Amino acid sequence: MKTRQFLQTLSALALITAATTATAEETAMTTKTASYIEMRAAQGQTEVFADFLTGAAAIVRETEPGTELWFALKADDTLVIFDIFADDAARDAHFSGAVAGALNGKAATLVEGGWDGGVVAGISNANVLSAKPPFDLYSATTATYIRLEAASGRSDELAALLSAAGPVVAETEPETLFWTALRIDGTHFAIFDVFAGEAGRDAHFAGKVAGLLKEKAPELVAGGWEDGVVANVGNFDILAIK
């Protein structure tokens, strides 16, 4: 009962915040879809693969109007593409577009597991639950992706918390340049955000939304805070942005 009351209060607060401060762009972001693709570079190919993704941003910009945001990310030998689409049709266009075709042709060399085992197997599609719209994006240098699994029977409550969080981030975290909460399926969620530097990331993890998630994680997240949230944090350098 306390959890339900808390989430109702949080949702009401977020609605009030959204009504008074959100732009049309903030509202529109919640109609979007997203994809996260995690790939491991083939042995000796990390820098070549990173260069390929860095160069791909311009192609996405020129040829994919429905791909509204596109990030190439790197952490050691792991390369990631994260994108936000206007709708499912735009996502389909992206996966049949020039960059996807070029990656398909080079995957056998660049990606451990090739196209099917290394690219397609790493795709995670999602719907956007909530967002702080991007601003000053080209100053961003670092990103974070956090996978979350809802505790048994608590998916709707975790979804409600994440849905309410976007306006709170927008209101309280000026150094978070973009933030979005995603629903992957019935029980799996994710948070993606970008920062100009480590100071912005530190401020985010010391902020209101992180504090709220930490407080509620023992009830809402499988594994709680340490094993369910912190253990699933992935930090990345940003190679390129559309």
N, C-alpha and C positions, 0 to 999 in steps of 0.2 A: 504493500500500500504506500509506504514512504517513497519507494522508487517511482511509482506511478504519479504521485503528487508532485515529486521533484521534477519529473520530466514534463508534466503539464505546465508547471510554473516556468520552466526553462523555455518551452515552446512559446508560451504567451509572451515572455520577455523578448524572444527573438522576433516574434511577429510585430511587437511594438517597435523594436529597433528598426526592422525592415520598413515598416510603414513610415517612419519618420526620416530615415537616412538613406535607404537603399535606392539605387538608380534602377532604371528599366533594365540595364545590363545585368545587374545582380539577379533580378527576377528571371531574366531569360537564361542565365547560366544553368538553372536547374532543369531545363528541358534538354540538355545536351547529353551526348554519349561520349565514352572515353575508351581508350585502349592503352594498355601497358604491355610492352614486349621486352622481356629480359632474355639476353643472349650472351653466351660466353664465346669470346674470340678463340678461334683455332690457334694452336700453338705457333708462336712467332708472328701472329697476325694482328696483335692488339692495336698497334699504332696505325696500321694500314686500314683496319676496320674503323678506327676512330676518325681517320681522315675522310673515309667514305661517308660516314654519317654527318660529319661537319659540312661537307660539300652538298649534302642532300637538302639542307634547309632551304637553299635558294630555289631548288627545283620544286619543293613543296609549296613555297611561297608563290611561284609563278604558275603552277599547274593545278593546285588543289584549293579552290576558294572555300570549299566546305570544311576543310581542315582548319579550324579556327586557331588552334594552338598546337605546336609541334616542338618537342624537346628531344635532343639527343644528349644522353647522359653517359657517364663513365665512372666506374669504381674498380680500380685494378684491371682485371681481365674481363670484367662484366660490362657489357654495353646495353643500353636501354633506349627504346623509343617510347615516349609518352605523348599522347595526343588527345585533343578535345575536338569533337565533331559537332556540326550543326544538327545532325540527325543520323539515323542508321544508313540512309542513302549516301551521305557524305563519307561515312566509314567504309561502306562498300567501294565507293569510288577510290578511296585512299589505297585499299588493298589490291585494287586493280590498276593503280596508277604507275607513274614512271619510276618513282623511288622503289616501290615494292617490286616492280619488274626487274630493276637493276640489282636489287638485293637478292632476288631469286637467282639471277644469273651468276652472282658472285658468292653465294652462300656456301657452296661446296668448298671454297678456298678460305673464306673469312670466318665462318661460324662453325664452332664445334657442334657436330650433329647435322650440319647441312641445313637445307631449307625446312624439311619436315621435322626433323628431330631437334634442330637448334633454333629455328625461328617460329614456325607454326606452333610447336609445342610450348613455346614461351609466351603466347598471346593470352592476355587476360582482358576481356571486354567487360565494360561496366556502364551503369547509368549514373549521372551526376545527381547527388542528393542535395548538395549545398555548395556554395562557392563564395569566395571573395574574388571579384574580378581582377584581372591582371592590371598592373600599372608599373611604369618605369621598368618594364620587363627586361630590356636589353642591358640593364645594369646587374642582372642576376648572375651569380657565379656558382651557386650550389643549390641542390634540391634534396628533398627527403620523400621517400615512399614508405608507408607503414601499412602492412597487412594486418587485418583484424578478423578474428572469427568470433561470432557471438556465442556467449554461453548458451547452454541448452535452454530453449524456450524464451530467450531474451532478445531475439533478432529485432522485433518491432521496437523495443525500447532503445536498443543501440542505434537503430536507424533514426529514431526520433531525436536522440541526442545529437547525432551527426548532422541531421537536417537543420537543427536549430543553431548549429555552431557557426555557420558562414557569416551571418550578420555580426556575431560577437567578434570574430576575427577581424572583420572589416572595421569595426568600431574601435578595437583595442590594440591592434598589431600593425602599426605603420611600417615596420621593417619586414613584414611578410608580404612579398610582392605578388604572390598568387597562392591561393589555398583552395582545395576542393576535397569534398568527401564523396566517396563512390560506393555504390552497392554493386557487387560482382554477381551475387546470386542470393539465395534465401538466407544464408548464414554468413557469408563472407563479404567483408567491406575493406576499404582502403582509404588512406589520406595521402594526398600529394600536395607538396608546397615548395615554393622556391624563395630564395633569399639573396640579397646582395652579398652577404658574407656570413661568417660564423656568428657575428654578434646578433644578426637577425634570427638565426636559428636558435641561439641560446635564449633570446627574448621570447621566442615562440614557445619553447619547452618550459619556460617559466611563466607563461601567460595563463589567462583565464580558462581557455578551452582545454589546454593540457592539464591544468589543475583539476578541472571537472572530470575529464576522462580518467585521471589517476584515482580520483575519489570513487568513481562508479565502476572502475574496471573489475574489482573483485566480484561484483554482481553481474556485470553485463558482458565481459570479455572472457572467452575461454583462455585459461592460463593466468588471468589476472593482469596486473600492471607489468610485472617483471617479465614473465614468460609469455604473456599474450600481447603486450604492446612493445616494451623496450627491446625484447629479443627479435622483434620483427621490423625494427627500424633499419632502413637502408639509406645511407647517405651517398650522394653522387656529386661529382663535378659536372657542370653544364658545358657541353661542347658547342651546341648551336641551338638556336630558337627560331621558330617562325612566329 
